[in-house]
């Protein structure tokens, strides 16, 4: 599970193009992400630096998988196991999937539109809206904000004219 290593310094994106899926509950096979959710995730310099440090300390496996143990890519079971160990050591209760919701919520909070969030999460349907619609500002919120900006601009102009006599 996880991306093949397509990340390096100067590349501010990661491609999610394959993951590992267990066919019979045991044997994993490489496959495109479920539901055709191949995607590009845009990265900040800081995250590229962290990933580059990981790659330097733990080079990708010969077949390109970034997260592996002795050349064997981690399956979802291994990732979940490692997350539980990390979580317990840190005294946290956060589930791994919660990080996905945190990411989506953060994108909305930073002003990303629904299509951008949908693509970042690899959603192919309206799942994004049904799950996160409550996070986007309503038309009323946007109207209040716009009216406030108009009032501030008008009051600033009037104050400047009074101050400068213009």
JORAMO-V128185 format. One record per pair of residues at least 6 apart in sequence whose C-alpha atoms are under 7 Angstrom apart, sorted by the first residue. I is the first residue (numbers start at 0). J is the second residue. Records with the same first field share a line. If there is no record, write none. Layout:
BEGIN
I->J + J
END
This chain:
BEGIN
0->18 + 19 + 73 + 74 + 75
1->18 + 66
2->15 + 16 + 17 + 18 + 64 + 65
3->17 + 63 + 64 + 65
4->59 + 63 + 64 + 65
5->13 + 14
6->12 + 13
7->47 + 51
8->47 + 48 + 51
11->41 + 42 + 43 + 44 + 47
12->39 + 40 + 41 + 42
13->39 + 40 + 41
14->38 + 39 + 40
15->37 + 38 + 39
16->31 + 32 + 37 + 38
17->29 + 30 + 31 + 32
18->29 + 30 + 31 + 32
19->27 + 28 + 29 + 30 + 74
20->27 + 28 + 29 + 30
21->27 + 28
31->37
36->121 + 122 + 123
37->121
38->118 + 119 + 121
40->119
59->65
60->67 + 70
61->70
64->72
66->72 + 73
67->73
82->95
86->92
103->116
106->116
107->134 + 135
113->128
117->127
END
